[in-house]
Amino acid sequence: MRTALSPVLLDVPRAAAIWLSLLGVVTLAVTGLLLRPRHLRFDAGARIREAALPSRSEHTEEQRDQDRWAEEVTVAAGRAEATARRRRDEWLATQDEAEQSWQAYEAAEADVRRLSGATGMPLPQTPHTPAEYADRERWLHRAALDAYWRRDLSVEQLSDVFAHRGWDPRLHPVEQELMLRRAVRDHLFDLQRAAREREQAAWRTAELAAAAARSLREEAVSALLPAAEEADSVLPLTVLGGAEQTREIPTAVVGRAPVAAF
């Protein structure tokens, strides 16, 4: 009997030491948790947020793509701005051209009215000789050619004068001048109408270029500041067991300055 109980009695102190060690470890763990109760709280919001956020490598690659896109759209916006300025300058030039053509037409219309009032007066009497008719024809050709060089007549109108299509070189120079002034007025009116159409087309082109530049500028600002919208979309998370609320600020916002509109 003594021989059978001897090994058991020898192991009792060893087992007691092991149990006391385990009890000490458990006591220390419970004491630490009681002294730092924060470890007892379970932050479900933080766990969900950590699971939803991409990994560091994925975030770095996404940020690199975002920076590349922001650079490309910024360059495109700068080019669109330059194009819009150029189209606006072209529109202003066509506007000046249309205004000048309108003033030239008004001056030609005033000349026609002045000469039309003078036709009521009796014409000077000249001999109806072949030499007189030749002088009248030469005067008409010379006056028409001078008007053509001043760009007051078109090449078609000049051809009609020399071909006598709708023109009578035997008429008195006063009557020929009135016909010539009317032809000049009609030609300047056509030029004014064409200039006005070019001005309207240039204005529409300038408006489209300005709209494209504004759109690209807004896209560039959105691409350069994507984190601001993300910060606004983050909801405050309430820590379980306490009344304190926290808001997480994305790291992409830190160190990034606002972009001025160009």
Sine and cosine of phi, psi and omega as CSV:
sin_phi,cos_phi,sin_psi,cos_psi,sin_omega,cos_omega
0.00,0.00,-0.71,0.70,0.03,-1.00
-0.89,0.45,-0.60,0.80,-0.02,-1.00
-0.94,0.34,-0.57,0.82,-0.02,-1.00
-0.96,0.28,-0.56,0.83,-0.04,-1.00
-0.99,0.10,-0.22,0.97,-0.08,-1.00
-0.89,0.45,-0.72,0.69,0.03,-1.00
-0.90,0.44,-0.58,0.81,0.00,-1.00
-0.91,0.42,-0.69,0.72,0.00,-1.00
-0.91,0.42,-0.53,0.85,0.02,-1.00
-0.94,0.33,-0.52,0.86,-0.02,-1.00
-0.99,0.12,-0.22,0.97,-0.02,-1.00
-0.88,0.47,-0.75,0.67,0.02,-1.00
-0.88,0.47,-0.60,0.80,0.02,-1.00
-0.91,0.42,-0.69,0.72,0.02,-1.00
-0.90,0.43,-0.62,0.79,0.02,-1.00
-0.90,0.43,-0.63,0.78,0.02,-1.00
-0.90,0.43,-0.64,0.76,0.01,-1.00
-0.91,0.42,-0.71,0.71,0.01,-1.00
-0.90,0.43,-0.64,0.77,0.04,-1.00
-0.90,0.43,-0.61,0.80,0.03,-1.00
-0.91,0.42,-0.70,0.71,0.03,-1.00
-0.89,0.46,-0.64,0.77,0.01,-1.00
-0.91,0.42,-0.58,0.81,0.04,-1.00
-0.92,0.39,-0.65,0.76,0.02,-1.00
-0.89,0.45,-0.70,0.71,0.02,-1.00
-0.89,0.46,-0.65,0.76,0.01,-1.00
-0.89,0.45,-0.69,0.73,0.03,-1.00
-0.89,0.45,-0.66,0.75,0.00,-1.00
-0.90,0.43,-0.69,0.73,0.01,-1.00
-0.91,0.40,-0.64,0.77,0.02,-1.00
-0.89,0.45,-0.67,0.74,0.03,-1.00
-0.89,0.45,-0.66,0.75,0.02,-1.00
-0.92,0.39,-0.60,0.80,0.03,-1.00
-0.94,0.35,-0.61,0.79,0.03,-1.00
-0.95,0.31,-0.50,0.87,0.01,-1.00
-0.84,-0.54,0.99,0.15,-0.09,-1.00
-0.93,0.36,-0.20,0.98,-0.01,-1.00
-0.87,0.50,-0.52,0.85,-0.02,-1.00
-0.95,0.32,-0.29,0.96,0.03,-1.00
-0.99,0.14,-0.26,0.96,-0.04,-1.00
-0.99,0.13,0.57,-0.82,0.02,-1.00
-0.92,-0.39,0.94,-0.35,-0.02,-1.00
-1.00,0.00,1.00,-0.06,-0.02,-1.00
-0.92,0.39,-0.61,0.79,0.00,-1.00
-0.89,0.46,-0.67,0.74,0.01,-1.00
-0.91,0.41,-0.63,0.78,0.03,-1.00
-0.90,0.43,-0.66,0.75,0.01,-1.00
-0.92,0.39,-0.64,0.76,-0.01,-1.00
-0.91,0.41,-0.67,0.74,0.03,-1.00
-0.90,0.44,-0.60,0.80,0.01,-1.00
-0.95,0.32,-0.54,0.84,-0.04,-1.00
-0.99,0.16,-0.49,0.87,-0.03,-1.00
-0.94,0.35,0.58,-0.81,0.04,-1.00
-0.95,0.32,0.27,-0.96,0.02,-1.00
-0.95,0.32,0.17,-0.99,-0.04,-1.00
-0.89,0.46,-0.65,0.76,0.00,-1.00
-0.92,0.39,-0.67,0.75,0.03,-1.00
-0.90,0.44,-0.65,0.76,0.02,-1.00
-0.90,0.43,-0.64,0.77,0.01,-1.00
-0.90,0.43,-0.70,0.72,0.03,-1.00
-0.90,0.43,-0.65,0.76,0.03,-1.00
-0.91,0.42,-0.65,0.76,0.02,-1.00
-0.91,0.41,-0.60,0.80,0.03,-1.00
-0.90,0.43,-0.68,0.73,0.04,-1.00
-0.90,0.43,-0.63,0.77,0.01,-1.00
-0.91,0.42,-0.66,0.75,0.03,-1.00
-0.91,0.42,-0.64,0.77,0.02,-1.00
-0.90,0.44,-0.70,0.71,0.02,-1.00
-0.90,0.44,-0.64,0.76,0.03,-1.00
-0.89,0.46,-0.63,0.77,0.02,-1.00
-0.91,0.40,-0.69,0.73,-0.01,-1.00
-0.90,0.43,-0.70,0.72,-0.04,-1.00
-0.95,0.31,-0.47,0.88,0.07,-1.00
-0.93,0.37,-0.67,0.74,0.06,-1.00
-0.89,0.46,-0.69,0.73,0.02,-1.00
-0.89,0.45,-0.61,0.79,0.03,-1.00
-0.91,0.40,-0.62,0.78,0.05,-1.00
-0.90,0.44,-0.67,0.74,0.04,-1.00
-0.91,0.41,-0.63,0.78,0.03,-1.00
-0.90,0.43,-0.60,0.80,0.05,-1.00
-0.89,0.45,-0.69,0.72,0.03,-1.00
-0.89,0.45,-0.66,0.75,0.04,-1.00
-0.90,0.44,-0.65,0.76,0.01,-1.00
-0.90,0.43,-0.64,0.77,0.05,-1.00
-0.91,0.42,-0.65,0.76,0.02,-1.00
-0.91,0.41,-0.67,0.74,0.03,-1.00
-0.91,0.42,-0.56,0.83,0.04,-1.00
-0.93,0.37,-0.65,0.76,0.06,-1.00
-0.89,0.46,-0.64,0.77,0.05,-1.00
-0.90,0.44,-0.64,0.77,0.04,-1.00
-0.90,0.44,-0.67,0.75,0.03,-1.00
-0.89,0.45,-0.61,0.80,0.03,-1.00
-0.91,0.42,-0.69,0.72,0.02,-1.00
-0.93,0.38,-0.50,0.86,0.06,-1.00
-0.91,0.41,-0.68,0.73,0.06,-1.00
-0.89,0.45,-0.65,0.76,0.01,-1.00
-0.89,0.45,-0.67,0.74,0.02,-1.00
-0.90,0.43,-0.61,0.79,0.03,-1.00
-0.92,0.40,-0.67,0.74,0.03,-1.00
-0.91,0.42,-0.65,0.76,0.02,-1.00
-0.91,0.40,-0.57,0.82,0.05,-1.00
-0.92,0.38,-0.65,0.76,0.05,-1.00
-0.90,0.43,-0.63,0.78,0.05,-1.00
-0.91,0.42,-0.63,0.78,0.03,-1.00
-0.91,0.42,-0.68,0.74,0.01,-1.00
-0.89,0.46,-0.63,0.78,0.04,-1.00
-0.90,0.43,-0.65,0.76,0.02,-1.00
-0.91,0.40,-0.62,0.78,0.04,-1.00
-0.91,0.42,-0.61,0.79,0.05,-1.00
-0.91,0.42,-0.63,0.78,0.06,-1.00
-0.89,0.45,-0.65,0.76,0.01,-1.00
-0.90,0.44,-0.68,0.73,0.01,-1.00
-0.90,0.43,-0.62,0.78,0.00,-1.00
-0.91,0.41,-0.71,0.70,0.00,-1.00
-0.95,0.33,-0.53,0.85,0.05,-1.00
-0.90,0.44,-0.57,0.82,0.07,-1.00
-0.94,0.33,-0.44,0.90,-0.01,-1.00
-0.99,0.13,-0.21,0.98,-0.01,-1.00
-0.95,0.32,-0.27,0.96,0.03,-1.00
-0.96,0.29,-0.30,0.95,0.02,-1.00
-0.99,0.17,0.50,-0.87,0.01,-1.00
-0.91,0.42,0.65,-0.76,-0.01,-1.00
-0.98,0.18,0.53,-0.85,0.06,-1.00
-0.89,0.46,0.65,-0.76,-0.01,-1.00
-0.99,0.12,0.79,-0.61,0.04,-1.00
-0.77,-0.64,0.46,-0.89,-0.01,-1.00
-0.93,0.36,0.69,-0.72,0.01,-1.00
-1.00,0.06,0.99,0.17,-0.01,-1.00
-0.87,-0.49,0.32,-0.95,0.06,-1.00
-0.85,0.53,-0.57,0.82,0.02,-1.00
-0.91,0.40,-0.64,0.77,0.03,-1.00
-0.90,0.44,-0.69,0.72,0.02,-1.00
-0.91,0.42,-0.58,0.82,0.05,-1.00
-0.92,0.40,-0.62,0.78,0.04,-1.00
-0.91,0.42,-0.65,0.76,0.02,-1.00
-0.90,0.44,-0.64,0.77,0.01,-1.00
-0.91,0.41,-0.67,0.75,0.03,-1.00
-0.90,0.44,-0.64,0.77,0.01,-1.00
-0.89,0.45,-0.69,0.73,0.00,-1.00
-0.88,0.47,-0.70,0.71,0.00,-1.00
-0.90,0.44,-0.68,0.74,-0.01,-1.00
-0.92,0.40,-0.69,0.73,0.00,-1.00
-0.91,0.42,-0.65,0.76,0.02,-1.00
-0.91,0.41,-0.63,0.78,0.01,-1.00
-0.92,0.39,-0.64,0.77,0.06,-1.00
-0.89,0.46,-0.65,0.76,0.03,-1.00
-0.91,0.41,-0.56,0.83,0.02,-1.00
-0.92,0.39,-0.66,0.75,0.02,-1.00
-0.92,0.39,-0.45,0.89,0.10,-1.00
-0.99,0.14,0.00,1.00,-0.03,-1.00
0.92,0.39,0.46,0.89,0.08,-1.00
-1.00,-0.02,-0.21,0.98,0.06,-1.00
-0.79,-0.62,0.51,-0.86,0.08,-1.00
-1.00,0.07,0.24,-0.97,0.01,-1.00
-0.92,0.40,-0.51,0.86,0.06,-1.00
-0.92,0.40,-0.68,0.73,0.03,-1.00
-0.90,0.43,-0.63,0.78,0.04,-1.00
-0.90,0.43,-0.63,0.78,0.04,-1.00
-0.90,0.44,-0.61,0.79,0.03,-1.00
-0.91,0.42,-0.60,0.80,0.01,-1.00
-0.90,0.43,-0.74,0.67,-0.05,-1.00
-0.95,0.31,-0.47,0.88,0.04,-1.00
-1.00,0.03,-0.05,1.00,0.00,-1.00
0.88,0.48,0.59,0.81,0.08,-1.00
-1.00,-0.03,0.97,-0.23,-0.08,-1.00
0.99,0.12,0.08,1.00,-0.01,-1.00
-0.83,-0.56,0.70,-0.72,0.03,-1.00
-0.92,-0.40,0.97,-0.24,-0.05,-1.00
-0.93,0.37,-0.14,0.99,-0.02,-1.00
-1.00,0.06,-0.14,0.99,0.00,-1.00
-0.93,0.38,0.30,-0.95,0.03,-1.00
-0.92,0.40,0.56,-0.83,0.01,-1.00
-0.82,0.57,-0.52,0.85,0.04,-1.00
-0.90,0.43,-0.70,0.72,0.04,-1.00
-0.92,0.39,-0.62,0.78,0.04,-1.00
-0.91,0.41,-0.61,0.79,0.02,-1.00
-0.91,0.41,-0.62,0.79,0.04,-1.00
-0.90,0.44,-0.68,0.73,0.04,-1.00
-0.89,0.46,-0.64,0.77,0.01,-1.00
-0.91,0.41,-0.65,0.76,0.01,-1.00
-0.91,0.41,-0.60,0.80,0.06,-1.00
-0.92,0.39,-0.63,0.78,0.06,-1.00
-0.90,0.43,-0.65,0.76,0.04,-1.00
-0.89,0.45,-0.68,0.73,0.01,-1.00
-0.88,0.48,-0.70,0.71,0.00,-1.00
-0.89,0.45,-0.64,0.77,0.01,-1.00
-0.92,0.39,-0.67,0.74,0.02,-1.00
-0.93,0.37,-0.52,0.86,0.08,-1.00
-0.91,0.41,-0.66,0.75,0.05,-1.00
-0.89,0.45,-0.65,0.76,0.04,-1.00
-0.90,0.43,-0.64,0.77,0.01,-1.00
-0.91,0.42,-0.65,0.76,0.03,-1.00
-0.91,0.42,-0.66,0.75,0.04,-1.00
-0.91,0.41,-0.63,0.78,0.03,-1.00
-0.91,0.41,-0.61,0.79,0.04,-1.00
-0.92,0.40,-0.62,0.78,0.05,-1.00
-0.91,0.41,-0.64,0.77,0.05,-1.00
-0.90,0.43,-0.61,0.79,0.01,-1.00
-0.91,0.42,-0.66,0.75,0.03,-1.00
-0.92,0.40,-0.65,0.76,0.04,-1.00
-0.90,0.43,-0.64,0.77,0.03,-1.00
-0.92,0.40,-0.57,0.82,0.04,-1.00
-0.91,0.40,-0.68,0.73,0.04,-1.00
-0.89,0.45,-0.65,0.76,0.03,-1.00
-0.90,0.43,-0.65,0.76,0.03,-1.00
-0.91,0.42,-0.62,0.79,0.03,-1.00
-0.91,0.42,-0.68,0.73,0.03,-1.00
-0.90,0.44,-0.67,0.75,0.02,-1.00
-0.91,0.42,-0.63,0.78,0.03,-1.00
-0.92,0.40,-0.64,0.77,0.03,-1.00
-0.91,0.43,-0.66,0.75,0.04,-1.00
-0.90,0.43,-0.64,0.77,0.02,-1.00
-0.91,0.42,-0.66,0.75,0.03,-1.00
-0.90,0.44,-0.67,0.74,0.00,-1.00
-0.89,0.46,-0.71,0.71,0.00,-1.00
-0.93,0.37,-0.55,0.83,0.04,-1.00
-0.90,0.43,-0.70,0.72,0.04,-1.00
-0.90,0.44,-0.64,0.77,0.04,-1.00
-0.90,0.44,-0.62,0.79,0.02,-1.00
-0.91,0.41,-0.67,0.74,0.02,-1.00
-0.90,0.44,-0.66,0.75,0.03,-1.00
-0.91,0.42,-0.59,0.81,0.01,-1.00
-0.95,0.30,-0.54,0.84,-0.01,-1.00
-0.98,0.17,-0.39,0.92,-0.02,-1.00
-0.81,-0.59,0.87,0.49,0.03,-1.00
-0.98,0.20,-0.38,0.93,-0.09,-1.00
-0.97,0.26,-0.40,0.92,0.00,-1.00
-0.90,0.43,-0.66,0.75,0.03,-1.00
-0.92,0.39,-0.60,0.80,0.04,-1.00
-0.90,0.43,-0.61,0.79,0.00,-1.00
-0.91,0.41,-0.61,0.79,0.02,-1.00
-0.94,0.35,-0.45,0.89,-0.06,-1.00
-1.00,0.09,-0.17,0.99,-0.01,-1.00
-0.98,0.22,0.84,-0.55,0.00,-1.00
-1.00,0.09,0.54,-0.84,0.06,-1.00
-0.91,0.41,0.68,-0.74,-0.03,-1.00
-0.96,-0.27,0.78,-0.62,-0.02,-1.00
-1.00,-0.05,0.79,-0.61,0.02,-1.00
-0.97,0.24,0.79,-0.62,-0.01,-1.00
-0.90,0.44,0.74,-0.68,0.04,-1.00
1.00,-0.03,0.00,1.00,0.00,-1.00
-0.53,-0.85,0.22,-0.98,-0.04,-1.00
-0.99,-0.13,0.01,1.00,-0.06,-1.00
-0.98,0.21,0.70,-0.71,0.03,-1.00
-0.90,-0.43,0.62,-0.79,-0.01,-1.00
-0.80,-0.60,0.50,-0.87,0.09,-1.00
-0.81,-0.58,0.80,-0.60,-0.03,-1.00
-1.00,0.03,0.75,-0.67,0.04,-1.00
-0.98,-0.19,0.85,-0.52,-0.01,-1.00
-0.86,0.51,0.58,-0.82,-0.02,-1.00
-0.94,0.35,-0.32,0.95,-0.03,-1.00
-0.93,0.36,-0.36,0.93,-0.02,-1.00
-0.97,0.23,-0.50,0.87,-0.09,-1.00
-0.92,0.40,0.75,-0.66,0.08,-1.00
0.99,0.16,0.14,0.99,-0.01,-1.00
-0.93,-0.36,0.83,-0.56,-0.04,-1.00
-1.00,0.04,0.44,-0.90,0.05,-1.00
-0.90,0.44,0.50,-0.87,-0.01,-1.00
-0.98,-0.17,0.80,-0.60,0.03,-1.00
-0.98,0.21,0.61,-0.79,0.04,-1.00
-0.94,0.35,0.75,-0.66,-0.02,-1.00
-0.99,-0.16,0.00,0.00,0.00,0.00
